[in-house]
């Protein structure tokens, strides 16, 4: 396992070292999910944008099959209040 170091910039940005980027295709605009394990550990995972969009489209179809348009609007309004 290769260990690299980076620093946090004043705007909260950290650069993924080139040696790591070369091993994991991550061009500009790549989406990552970030999970804070504890105050010292965070995990980043590259997200496949096409798969994510497909998952949301499938979710939308699934919801539409169970809820009518008025129910969907009602659920959205209720969740925005929270």
C-alpha positions as CSV (number, residue, x, y, z in Angstrom):
1,X,0.0,0.0,0.0
2,X,1.4,3.4,-1.0
3,X,1.1,6.2,1.4
4,X,1.1,9.8,0.2
5,X,0.6,13.1,1.9
6,X,-1.4,16.2,1.1
7,X,-2.3,19.4,2.9
8,X,-5.6,21.2,3.4
9,X,-5.9,24.6,1.7
10,X,-7.5,27.7,3.1
11,X,-10.8,26.9,1.4
12,X,-10.8,23.3,2.7
13,X,-9.6,21.7,-0.4
14,X,-7.1,18.8,-0.5
15,X,-5.3,17.7,-3.6
16,X,-5.2,14.0,-4.4
17,X,-1.5,13.3,-5.2
18,X,-0.7,12.6,-8.8
19,X,0.7,9.1,-8.1
20,X,-2.7,8.1,-6.7
21,X,-4.7,9.8,-9.5
22,X,-2.7,7.9,-12.1
23,X,-3.7,4.6,-10.5
24,X,-7.4,5.6,-10.2
25,X,-8.9,7.3,-13.2
26,X,-10.3,10.6,-11.8
27,X,-10.3,13.4,-14.3
28,X,-11.5,16.9,-13.5
29,X,-15.1,16.8,-12.4
30,X,-15.0,13.3,-10.9
31,X,-17.6,13.0,-8.1
32,X,-16.6,11.5,-4.8
33,X,-18.6,10.5,-1.7
34,X,-16.8,11.3,1.6
35,X,-17.5,9.6,4.9
36,X,-16.1,10.7,8.2
37,X,-15.3,7.6,10.2
38,X,-14.1,9.6,13.2
39,X,-12.3,12.9,13.9
40,X,-9.1,11.6,12.3
41,X,-10.3,9.3,9.5
42,X,-12.3,10.0,6.4
43,X,-12.9,7.7,3.4
44,X,-13.4,8.9,-0.2
45,X,-15.0,6.8,-2.9
46,X,-15.2,7.6,-6.5
47,X,-18.8,7.7,-7.8
48,X,-19.7,6.6,-11.3
49,X,-21.9,9.5,-12.4
50,X,-23.7,7.5,-15.1
51,X,-24.6,4.7,-12.7
52,X,-25.7,7.2,-10.1
53,X,-28.1,8.9,-12.6
54,X,-29.4,5.5,-13.7
55,X,-30.0,4.6,-10.0
56,X,-32.0,7.8,-9.5
57,X,-34.0,7.3,-12.7
58,X,-34.9,3.7,-11.5
59,X,-35.8,5.1,-8.0
60,X,-38.1,7.7,-9.6
61,X,-39.8,5.0,-11.6
62,X,-40.2,2.8,-8.5
63,X,-41.7,5.7,-6.5
64,X,-44.1,6.7,-9.3
65,X,-45.3,3.1,-9.4
66,X,-46.2,3.3,-5.6
67,X,-47.2,7.0,-5.2
68,X,-49.3,9.3,-7.3
69,X,-48.2,12.8,-8.3
70,X,-50.1,14.5,-5.4
71,X,-48.5,12.1,-2.8
72,X,-45.0,12.7,-4.2
73,X,-45.5,16.5,-3.9
74,X,-46.9,16.1,-0.3
75,X,-43.9,14.0,0.7
76,X,-41.5,16.5,-0.8
77,X,-43.2,19.4,1.1
78,X,-43.1,17.5,4.4
79,X,-39.4,16.6,4.1
80,X,-38.5,20.2,3.2
81,X,-40.2,21.3,6.5
82,X,-37.8,19.1,8.4
